[in-house]
Every structure is written in structure tokens, then in C-alpha cells.
Amino acid sequence: MADETQRPQTTAGAPAAAETPHAAPAPSAAAPTPGPRGGRGPGGSREGGRKYFRRKKVCKFCVEKIQSIDYKDYRLLSQFVAESGKIVPRRLSGVCTPHQRRLSTAIKQARNIALLPFSARM
């Protein structure tokens, strides 16, 4: 009987909170933890540095009202090809999705007729 008074009562075979090996710690009233970026958002503060403003990227083709992306215009296409020869992704170039699709097709056509390089020069 002495053992029964010291052990916490359980209902329907469920283990007590003290018996579970992976019990979650109780939430504390401390400051909330920062997110995955460490408390910085777009244009957020940096420790010891100045705040910066990240300008929203806009599609060059939409702004300049370029209707068709021509594979023969290698000067325009070379702006969207990195030094390594890779096509610059949308999130870096700021080009909208429909224009990025046409742009990648035009770059591939220009590569096939040797207007643009497939890879960087070694």
C-alpha cells in the first residue's frame, strides 16, 4: 500500500507525465524565440549594421513592354545567363513566370546555333 500512495494515479493504462521519457518541457514566460531567419525579415535589422531596403524586383520585359523574346538578340539574352553559363533563376533576375519560360526557351535556341555559350570558358 505504501507504493500505491507514492505513485501518481493513471487512468485507463495511460502513462503518467513523469513516466514518459520524451515529455515536452513546460512553456516558459521568457521572450519568444526568433524565426528561421533569426528575427530578420526582408529589410530587417542586422546586428551592428544599418537597416537596408530590398527593392521589389519587377519583370524587365513587362516594364519595357517587350512582346516577344527573340533568340537572335544575344545581348538581351546574355543578361540572363550567369558567368558559369547557367540560366539565372527567376528569383534572382526578377522576371515573371511567363517571360522566364520564353526566356529560357530563347536562351536554349541561341545556344544551339552558337550565339550563346553552353558553359563558361575554362
Steps between C-alpha positions, in 0.01 A plus 500: 500500500788735559596465134154599379491827691833621364431424132276736299163359402450419130176449315430221251862390475632839383850572636543790737682811379795426727542152348522608133864529394430763231273736687502851354625771733246744631489825300674780682402863516835603350540695176374323186761326292586664168391341173720318250662824389600597851243777538584666169243552232544658159678824578521407867766608742847355513705493811751783490407593143269744332150414392460446130205513266460221248330629189234277348625352176287568196498323167718682247288374212173617655640845589651560156198338331712255301248275323724226367834372622710435191769233514713706259529790749803357679577826684164490676526128569854522637371718787310195627787252470751477787877496447495125549256468209194417709166670448440744786198389705183705526547586865832669421416666169150621595344383174137387516410135439370521140797708389745270681363204304538684169842627606633153581370368167668787313828445688495130412435581133783755499733242652414249230600736220812614691390855587541428871746263672379182666753539781766734627838516335767319697 
